[in-house]
Amino acid sequence: MSMRRTTTTRRAMTAVTITAALALALTGCGDDGGEDPQSTGSTAPSAPASSSAPEDKGEPQQEDTAAGENVDPNVKLAETRGQGGFVLVINEVKRDSGGFLTIQGQVTNEGDTRQTTTTWSGSEVNIVNKNPNSVAGATLVDKVGKKRYYVLRDTDSRCLCTTAITPIAPGKTAQIFMQFPAPPQTTTEVDFTLPTFATTSLKISG
């Protein structure tokens, strides 16, 4: 009887701890107003963790294949150019159930040489190490609400975005996606930035 009560108590405490941790993580979605929304500090706050993030099973990280599913590649919501001849076309900016904002697009190398994508992961050392050759460095800025949003990541700093993008040869295209905390329903437009690309304005659907 004593051992059974102890096991039940431990399980209850574990469930409460996990629930509390997730609730706390989901509160840190962006910077509050009062600051220049385009300025980035060396101690940028992390985006909230998502309970839908993949579990760590000790397997090697592979390129995420979720990008491009049910997305019309002919839809061009925005276009921005980056270094090395890269061109990014945004195909979808949509609110999802659960308070997420999903952005999907495609990057084409219009240059003359094979290009790496290492800079797209951003400058946060822990994020870069956990998400090499990813689009984890992307940000959204709600200028009206004066908030900056970062790509969602789990408690182990793995992003909800395309990772392990291989170098892109001239004329080739890579599909990408990323998820952010969704801005308030009253926000219908945000500024999107991916490192080395020019900032572009995006209209939110859904």
N, C-alpha and C positions, 0 to 999 in steps of 0.2 A: 504493500500500500504506500509506504513512504517513497519508494523508488518511482512509482507511477505518478505520484503528485509532483515529484521533483522534475520528471521529464515533461509533464504538462506545463508546469510553470516556466521552464526554460523555453519551450516552444512559444508560449504566449509572449514572453519578454522579447524573443527574437523577432516575432511578427511586429510587435510595437516598435522596436528599434528600426526595422526596415521601413515601416510606414512613415515614421518620423523623419528619417533621412531623406526619403523621396520628397516629402512635403517641403522640407527645408530647401532641397536642391532646386525645386521648381519655382522658388521665389526670386531667383537672381537672373532675370531674363535680360537686363540691359542697364545702361547708364541712365540716371535721372537727368533732368534738365539743369540748366545753369552753366553748362560747359559747351565749348565749341564742338558740335557733333562730329566734326571731321578730324578732331585731334585724337591721337592714340597714345596712351601712356604706357610706360614699361610694366605697369602692374594692372593691366586691363582685367576686369572681372570675368570669370568664366561664366558661360551660359549655363542654364539649368540642365541637370541630367534628365534623361527621358527613360521611363520605365520600359519603353518598347525597344531600347537599344539591344543589339545582339549580345549574347552571353559570351564570356571569354572561356573557350574550351581548350586553350593552349595550342590552337592550330595556327599556322602561318597566316598572316593577313594577306588577303587577296583582293583584287580590284572588285569593287561593288558593282553588281550588274543590274541594280534596280533602276538606274537611269534609263529613260527612254520608253518605259512601259506606259502604254496608253497615251502617249504624247505625239501630237502631230508635228513632225519636223519641219513642215512647211509654214507653220505659224511663227511669225517673227514679232515678238512683243518689244524687243529692244535689241540693240547691237552695240558692242563696244570693242575697241581695239586695244591690244596689249603689246608688250615688247616682243621682238623677234618675229613679227609677222602674224601673231595669233589674233584671231577674230572670234569673239564670243557672241553667240546668238541665244537669247533667252526665249524658250518656247512655251513655258508655263510658269505662272506665279499664282498659287492657289492655296486657300485656307483648307486645312484638313480637320477632321473631327479630332478632338483631344487638344486643341489649342496650338496646332502646328501650322507653319507656313512652309510649303514645299516649293522650291524653285528648281526647274529643270531646263537644261540647255545643251548646247553643243559648241565645242571649241575646234576651230579649224586652223591648221598651220598653213598660212598663205605665204610663208617665207620660202627661202631657198635651201635652208639647212634643217636637219633634225633638231628639235628643241626639247629640252627637259622641262618639267613642270614643278620643280622643287620649291620655287618661291611662292607657289599658291597656297602652301600650308600655313603661311603666316610667319610670325616671329616669336611666338610663345614656345620656348624650348620644349616643354613637356608635351604640348600639342603636336609639335613637329615630330618629336620622337615616336609618339604613339600613332601618328597618322602621316607617314611619309608619302610624298608625292600625291597629296590630296588637295581638296578645295576647302580645307578647314579654316583658312585665313579669311574667308569671305565675311562681310558684315553688311547689315542693313541699318539705315538711319531714318528714323521718323522725325523729320525736322519740326513738325507741328507739335508732337508730343515730347520733343527733345530727348529721345532715347536712342541708344545704339543697341542693336541685337547681334549676337554672335551665333555661329552654327552650334546647334545642340550637340552636347557630348555627354557620355555617361560618366559615372563616378570614377572610371578608370581612364578618363580623358580621351576616349575614342569617339570620334565624331560621327554624327548621322549624316554622312556625305560620301561622295565618291572618293576612294582611296587607291593607293598603289597604281596611279596612272603612269603608264609607260611612256618613254619619250615619243613625241609625235613627229612623224616624218612629213616632209612637204606634201601638201595636198590631202593629208589625212585628217580625219575628224574623230574627236573623242566625246562621248556622251557624258554629261555630268549631272549630278543632282545634289541638293543640300537641304536640310530642314532647319528652320529657325523657330523660336517661340513666336507665335502670331501676335502682331500688334493689335490694339483695340479695334473693334469693328468700325469705329469712326475714322480710322486711318485707312485710306484707300490708295495711298501712293507712298513709296519709300525710295530712298537712294541706295543703290546696290554697288558694292565695291569688292572686287577680287584683286589681290595684290598683283601689281604690274599692269593692271587694266584701268582704263579711265572709268570714273564713276558714271553710272547711268541711272535714270529714273525708271521705276517699275510700278505699274498699276496692279493692284491686288484684285483677284477675282474670288468669288465664293464668300 
